[in-house]
């Protein structure tokens, strides 16, 4: 492993506002502190696709100032992909790694990317290619099992909470029912963050629907009717991932059935679910002014709104992955050679986290749902425990006042 | 007019991020400087509807700190309405004004609100009710003829430019075609602001479609195909107000046909136009990954993102309306008793504006389109003249970097 001391880093899956902070955290940790242990730093464009297509950037040569600017820029500066590598892909990857002298591979992304990194790691062992592989966690959905919360979530949650705060003020002014569709294929964490917008007892969102609770159009219409009766208006936050009683995704029906190689169906990038829900309210709840917005990709890529806590933690996750990889390469038996970085919240009054190296499987494939203790008994709100959990991740929100 | 020295202020039409700054600008100008000339300050809730329904708030009693907080809060803190007053409504309004001793009426809103204020003013003259009426300009569409630019536009334009900047980075990462539908019923100013997001030659938006240029689905598909060929991807900014060759709104077909009392058809609050455009690209341009987002109400009500220039100008427009109204009441013949505030850009190297009192008709009813000199010859881009026009209104945008 001594000879193959170069590293490859890449980004995968949906972008986030802080995935670049993780990349820069890893790269600058090497450039600043481990310049002798790790030689060249290759950035593959568009994830594994860039390795297969030999599309790299030399991340040692990018000026430091530019790297720090990148770290605060949303989206994936190296480009992304949604690709599950086959055994054959892996063999081509190892040929390429061998050619380039790559002994360290860092892959930043969500559970599918963690799974891709796990596959690369397993195949490397099978093929006898000496490789340290680390997955660096990222997902706005916050559904990785290996983290108390995932880098990317805090900033997306900050966007959602801020947007709902403004939208609730808009709804106060003109009345009626407003439906906002929020990202989150399987987990309701991001939709739950809409509740952080509330300051006054009559602030919206007045109803919140999660993928974790089966969605009934009739109950939805009744809930809206009751909220309109109580508040004279209603703001609804609803996850794009809501499912019917059979566990079937409601939004996926409208979204054209496009699938990536991990088997995920397209959900975002269409307003059809919102329009369907608006129709239900018009027809079944008898409300006249009904509007629906789908927050869409802005949730993960809006410049200038990232949570500072999230930015710091994303950079630290990248930095820790480098340190763990070097420890593993040096023979530290407590640190896996095929790993992922976990974020652990410390039990303390003041918010504080720790970063740990976990085996690759910890983050791969399976997702985490919004826990029961975060969902209110009525099924369409969050609990105080969720608010306590999410507030430090999002940071202070803009102050808005009403008359 | 001496006896009826109280004032009524209200907000109307779609909210904006700075319409509260105009309200607070007017109210605090009275409270700070004209406390003897104007007595009570009534805020009517939900515009004219609040006068007809006797729903007021005493704006002298609201603590000063709260007023300044309101001035930086998006949406209409007094509530809004979309109501065109009839002659009968006006008679009821004057009865109410008489009862309350109201001699000054300020109405903040767009061209429909200006028209409502004009009607109230005309009816007051017919009825012989002594009233000074001032419209205070607001519209994110920027389509008032009386202003170089309208308070509300700069902040909405700032949201749009920032959102497109992030969305273009997102599209860089994952490729394909991204369509963003932007507000603007009749005028393309807000959609044009998407061009402010560009910093590099290959930055999106790569195509921009305005209500002013007839939209052809076939040409659109060809444009997208050409852009994808050139850039390997494509970000499209398209106005919700695009029309076909017959001048018929394309978006209105999908939006359920809801109309307000000014005859405006609902356009926002649905994702159908975006989905329709995505379908065209998939079918006619043969692109696989196509996504569409409709920015929706966030464009006018997102907290914490308002342009500082816009906030200042909105407050100044409100303040100037009070001063003009008092001058008119004092018999200054150069100042109309039924007026609106115009914003004039001074011919100078450094951006500077002036505020003028104009007759009510100047802002009422008719709208302004994006001038020809702001639209590129190809019909789907802006000119440098537009960028020069819009930049100072929006302020400095977040800095984003690419690899």
Interface residues (C-beta under 8 A of the other chain):
Chain A: X11 X14 X15 X43 X46 X57 X62 X66 X69 X70 X72 X73 X74 X75 X76 X77 X78 X79 X80 X81 X82 X162 X163 X165 X166 X167 X169 X170 X172 X173 X174 X178 X256 X258 X268 X269 X270 X271 X272 X274 X275 X278 X288 X289 X290 X291 X292 X293 X294 X295 X296 X297 X298 X300 X301 X302 X303 X304 X305 X397 X398 X399 X400 X401 X402 X403
Chain B: X11 X14 X15 X43 X46 X57 X62 X66 X69 X70 X72 X73 X74 X75 X76 X77 X78 X79 X80 X81 X82 X162 X163 X165 X166 X167 X169 X170 X172 X173 X174 X178 X258 X268 X269 X270 X271 X272 X274 X275 X278 X282 X288 X289 X290 X291 X292 X293 X294 X295 X296 X297 X298 X300 X301 X302 X303 X304 X305 X397 X398 X399 X400 X401 X402 X403
